[in-house]
Structure formats: structure tokens, C-alpha cells
Amino acid sequence: MSWPAEAVRVRVPATSANLGPGFDALGLALTLYDDLEVRAAAQGLAIEVTGEGAQTAGAGEDHLIVRAMRAAFETIGGQPPGLSLRCTNRIPHGRGLGSSAAAIVAGVVAARALAGPHGPAAADGPRVLSDDAVFALAAGIEGHRDNVAACLAGGLTIAWATTGQRGQPGQPRLARLSPRPEIVPVACIAADALPTQEARQALPRAVRHADAAANAGRSALLVAALTSDPALLLDATRDWLHQPYRAAAMPATADLVGRLREAGIPAATSGAGPSVLALLAGEYFPGLDVLGSIVSETGNAWHISPLNVDRHGASVQLGPLDATSGTAAHQAWAGYGLGRVRPGSAAPQEAQDRSSASATHGQLSREYRGLSWC
């Protein structure tokens, strides 16, 4: 069994899940990135972490990226004798911006790229980790599909599971849509972290039928607002299922969401919080200056980060990185989505935005043909 000598480099975007009413289903990829460089080594495990989560460098086999890679290698059919990882992290940890999903996706995609198109020789022959298998494996490790789907595919994603035997959840699936170009996500990043598990413990075991029905309607409206009519975003981001129950666990988050919405700015808790995501859209809503003024009035240490929608998802490159900034536009990254490798320099942004689904997203494009892919 042989492994390549060259490094594999993966870039993964931050994500915001739920977006208000789309609880555990909707996700939006953002132009804030973590980078991973990994090589097969003769022996041992070396981890270098720069930026967010630098303290995890000593976690060894318990490091989330390593765990994801080990799971992928096991599925592919072989483990390299050693691994060397270099992580450059910009996605804040524990803030509701998909840092765990990014780490898991980076690990699984890097393992597939390192193993090559056919994988190492296994006892029963080589095993190929398909795009569907990458999504299923990453979602299984993460425990939730929404952030993983957006991190892998980019854009706006809807994630669900098929119905399995006896009504049990089956295989995870995703649909990818392209948000309107005038929509500008603005992350208001909280100063302190909040574990996702703590936020989930605030949720009730049952909700009112009327609340569930209201959320279903607003979730459908939100897809229309993001992809067709941004003027609907304020109404479309209203939630009844999770944000009211989590307000006591993150009062500063609930306060900021309320202030922004009262001022006419579409805003929601980002994922499980405590960060807040606002969705600006040209002349439809107040702009960044109004948002900044409202944030200042809270007296809390929010970091305002205007971003764009990442429209490519997880990318792989063999060779040197084209940019060092994790907030650089995606044309600075020469990889294709979902682990498809692209040599050479990147295409202009306009050409990339028009690239076909089959070129950008591999096998997933065949399953979801007919959607508005970018």
C-alpha cells in the first residue's frame, strides 16, 4: 500500500444553520474559511494549529479532524502509517458558525483526496468514497446534517434524511440552491462561546402544533426569500421552534436579535448561537451603518463581520495555496467543491459562479439536477 508524498490542502467555509425557522434543515455557507494541509508520513502523528483552537494541537488521536480522517480511511480501506497536519483556523469555535462541521468535512475530504481516486488496495479491492458517502460519513460524525451540507456544497442547502425501515431515519440527503447575489450575510460574533449541547438542552421535548405550522410556513417562505425575493426576508426569518426557548441561555443574543428585527433588519440566532446572523439586501432593509449603531447600543462586545455567501463549498488543492487570507473571495482558491481537484490558477469569479454543477459538485449534481445550482 502506497501513499502520495505531496500534501493535500483543503479549504472549508463557515456555515450558519437554521437561519430562523429552518431548524436542523437549512444552512448557508459563508466566506470565512479554515485551511488544512495534510501529508502521509512514515510514522506518528503531528498536528500544528494556528488561530482558533490552537490549544487543540496536543489532542492527538482525539483531535476532531484526525477522528474524521480515521473514519474516512477506515471506510476507504486502509490507514496511512503516519499523518502530519497543519491547520489554519479562522472560524470561531463554539459561536454557532459551524466550526465542528468544518473540521469534520475537512478531515473526510482530505482523507479521500489523500487516498486518491481509487483508494489504497484493500483486502477486498479498492473502495471509492463517493460524494454521497462523504456527506453521510461527515453528517454521522457531526450528528447534524445542516451545517455539514452547507460546508460541503456551498450556497444555501436544505438537508434531510430519507425514510428508512419502520419509519426510522434513512440516508442523509441535501439540495443546493443559489441565494440572490444582493444578499449580504453579516455575522455578529459573540465574545464568549456556548457549547451546542448546552443550547440543545434548552429545547422542549414537544412544541405546540400552531408553532410547528407557523415555522413550516416561514421555512418555505425563507427559501423563496433567499432565492427569489429578498424583500420577504424579515417575515421569513421569524422563528417559534427554538429561539424563544434558548433566550434564557443566551440573553444577549436574544436581545440583539430583537433589537435588529425591531429596526427592520432580518436577523436570527446563527445555528445554536450565541452569534447572530443578519441578512442585508440592498435597498430592502437598513444598512450596515444602522446595524453597527444597534450593536454598539447593546454595550456587549460583538464583533461585526460582513461576509458573502460562499458558493463553492469544501475545496481541495494539490500544491501551494493561492492565498493566505481566510476571508479572501473564492477565486483565490484553485480547488473545486466536494474534493474535486483542479490544477493551475483560478478562474475569474464570474466564470466560477456560472460553472456547471457537474464540474463543481460531482456526483451530487446528478441526484439534484433541476435545482438552481450556481
N, C-alpha and C positions, 0 to 999 in steps of 0.2 A: 504494500500500500504506500503510495507516494503522495506528498502534499506540495503545493507550489511554494517557491521561495519568495515570490513577491507578496507585498502587502495588499490586503483588501481594505478599501476605505468606504465607509457608509455614512451617509448624512440622513438624519431623520428629523421631521418637523415637530414642533409643539402642536398640541391639539386642545380644543375646547369642546367638551361634551355637553349634552343636554340642550344648551342654547335656550334655556327656559323650559318649555313644555315637552321637549323631545327626550324625556328621561330614559337613559340607558339605550337610546336608539340613534340619535343624531350626533354627528361630530363634524368639526370644522378644523381643517389643517391651517396652521399659521406659519408665517415666515420668521420663525425663531428656531434655531437648529442646534442639535448635538451632533458631533462628529466622532466617529470611531475608526481607528486604524488597527487592524489585527493581522498577525502573521502566525503561521505554523512554526513552532520551534522544535528543537531536538528533544527538549525535555522541560519540565517545570511549568510554572505559571507566573507571569509577570504582568502587573497591572499598574498603569500610570494614569492618574486622573487630574485634570486641570479644570478649574472653575467650580461649578456647582457640584456638591457631593464629593469634594476632594478627599474627605475623610474615609470614603469607601474603598480607597485604593488597597487597604490592607484586608479586605473581606475575603480574599482568596476565592475558593470554590463557591462561597455564598454570595458573591457579587452577582447582581441580577443579570447583567449581560452574560457573564460566564454560565450561569444556570440556563439561560435561554440558548446559548450556543451548545451546551452539552445535550440539551433536549433535542435540538435540531440534528446534531451529529448522530445521536442515538437513532433517530428516525431514518437518517440517510444511510447509516450502516457502518460507521467507524469513527473513532476518536483520534485526533492528531496526537502525537507523542507529547507535545507541549504547545503552549499558547503565549503570545505576547500581545497585550492590548494597550493602546494609548487612547484615552477618552478626553475629548474637549467638550465640556458640558456648559450650555448656556440656558437651558430650560430650567427654571426654578423648581426645586424639589418641594413636594407637599403643598403646592399652591393651587392645584386644580388645572394645570396646564399640560397634563399627560406625560410627565417625566418618566413614570414607570412604564407606560406603554412604549415610549420612545426607546428606552433601554432594552426592552424585550424584543421589539421589532428590529432594532439594530443588531442584536445578538443572533436572531434567527436568520435574518437576511445575510449577515456577514458569514455565518456558517454555510449557508447554501452557496454563496459566491466562492468561499474558500474551497469547498469540496469540488467545485467545477460543475460543468453542465451534466455530467453523468454520475457524479459522486464517486467515492472510493470504492474499490471492489469489496463487496460484502459476501458472506458465505453463500447466499442465495442470489447473487448478482447485484449489480448497482441499483440504487434506488434514487429516483429523482424526486426532489421536494417541489411539488407544483405550487403555483400561486395560491390555489385553494388550500393546500396543505400548510403553507406558510401562515395564512390567515387563521386557520383552525388551531395550529400549534401556538401561535402568539396569543390568540384570544383565550385559549385554555390556560396558559401560564398566568396571564393578566387577571382572568376572572371576569372581565367585562369586554364586550365587543366594540363599544362605541369609539373610544379613543384609538384602539388598535386599527379599526377600519380606516379612520381619517389619516392616521400616521402612515399606513401602507399606501393608500390610494390617492391621498391629497384631495383638495376641494371639499365639497360638502358630501358627507356619506350618511347613508341610512343602514344600520346594522340590525340583523335579526337572526333567529335560528329557525330552521325548518322544524316541522312537527315530526318527532320520532315515534317509535313504537309506544303504544299505550299512552299517547299524549305527552311523552317526555320530550324535552328539547333535543333537536337533532343537530345537524351541521350548521355552523355559523355561515351567514351569507352577508354580502354587502352590495349596495347600489351606490354609484357615484354620480353626483350631479355637479354642475358648474355654477357657482354663485355669480350674480351680476357684478361686473367689474367696478361699478361705482361704490360698492360696499367696502368700508374700511373698518376692520376689527381693531378695537383699542382695548388692550389688556390693562386693567388697573390691578397691579400685582401687590398682594398683601405683604407686609413686612414679616409676618410670622407664619409658620407652616401649620397645617391642620391635617392629621392623618385621615385618609379616606375612610378607614374603618370607623373612626370616631364620628364622622359625618353621617355614615350609613346607619349607625346605631340610633340616630335621632329620628329615623323614619318609622312610621307606624306599620303594623302588620296588615292593616286594612284601611281603605280610604272610601269616602262617600262616592256612590255611583255618579252623582251630579258632578263631582270634581273630576272623576275619570273621564266623563263625557266631555266636559269643558276642555280638558287637556288634549283629548283626541282631536277636537276641532281646531284648537290653536296649533297643534303639531302639524296638521295638514296645511293650515294657513301659513305656517312658518316656512315650509318648503316652497310654497308659492311666492312668498315674500322674498326669500333669498335668491330664487332663480328667475323671477319674473317681475315682481312689483315691490321694490324696496319700501314704498310708501306705507306698506302694511306692517312693517317690522315692529312698531311699538305695540300694536294689538297682538301680533303674532308671537311675541316673546313673553307673554303672560303665562304664569305657571300656578297650578294649585296642588301638584302632587308631592313636591319635595322641598322647595324653597321655604314655604311657611313653617314647615316642621324643623328645618335646620337653623332658623333665625336665632333661636336661643343659644345655639352652639357657636354662632359667628355673628354677633350683633352688629359689628362694624360693617360687615358685608351686607347684611340686610338693610342697614341704614343707608349705605351708599347706593345700592340698587334702588331703594325707594326714592332717594333724592334725584337720581338721574331720571327715573321714569316720570316723576312729577314735573321735571323740566322738559319733558317731551323727548328724551333720549332713550332709544331701545337699549335695555341693559338687563343682564341676568347673571346669576352666580355662574362662574366658569367651572364646569364639572362639579366636583364635590366641594369646591371652594378651597380657601377663602377668597381667592381672587375674583374679580368682576370683569365680565366682558361686555363692552358697549359696541354697538354696531352703527357707525355713522354712514351716511349715504347722501353726500352732496347737499342739495337744497332741501331735502325732505325733512331734516332734523337739525337742531342746533349743532354747531361745530365743535372742534377740539378746544377752542378757547373757552367756550361755556362749560364744557366737561371739566377742563382743568380748574376753572374757578370753583365749581361744585366740589371737586375732590379736595381742594385747599380748605374749603369751609368746614369739612368734616373734622379737621385737626388731627387726622391719622396719617401715618407715613405710607401712603400709597405711592407706588412707582408707576407712572403712566407710560405705556409703551404702545405707540401707534404701530400697527403691523399691516400686512397684506394677507390675502388668502394664498397659502401655498397650493399650487395646482398640479403638483407632480408626485408628492409623497416620498417614501423612502427611496434613496438613490444609492447606486454602487459605482465606484470608480476604481480602476486599476491604474496606479501611477500617482503622481503628486497632486495634491489638492490645488484647485484653481483659485481659491480664495480662503482667507483665514477668518473672515467675519461671519459669525453665525446668523447675522441678520441681513446678509447680502441677498440680493434677489437671486432667483433660482438659475438665471442664465450663467452665474458664476460657478455652477456645479455641473460637471460634464456627464453625470450619471443619468440613467433612465429609471423610472419608477419601478418599484417592486423587484429590485435586484437585477434588472436588465443592464448589462454593461455597455457603455458607449465610449470608445476611444476618441482622442482628439479634443479639439476645442468645442465649446458650447455654441449652440445656435442662438440667434437673436431671440429675445423674449417673445416677440410677436409670432415668430415661426414656431416656437415651442408651444405656445398657447393653442396653436392650431393643429399640433401634431395629432396623429390618429391614435385612437385608443389601443389598437393592436401594437403599435410601436411603443407606446408609453406604458401600457399595463399588461401586456402579455395575455395569458390565458383568461384572466378575469374579463377582458373585453368581449370575449365570445359569449360568456354567460350573461352579460348585462348589455348586449347590443340593443340599440334603440333608445338608450338613455342619452342625455345631453352631456356627453363627455367633452372635455376640453383637451 
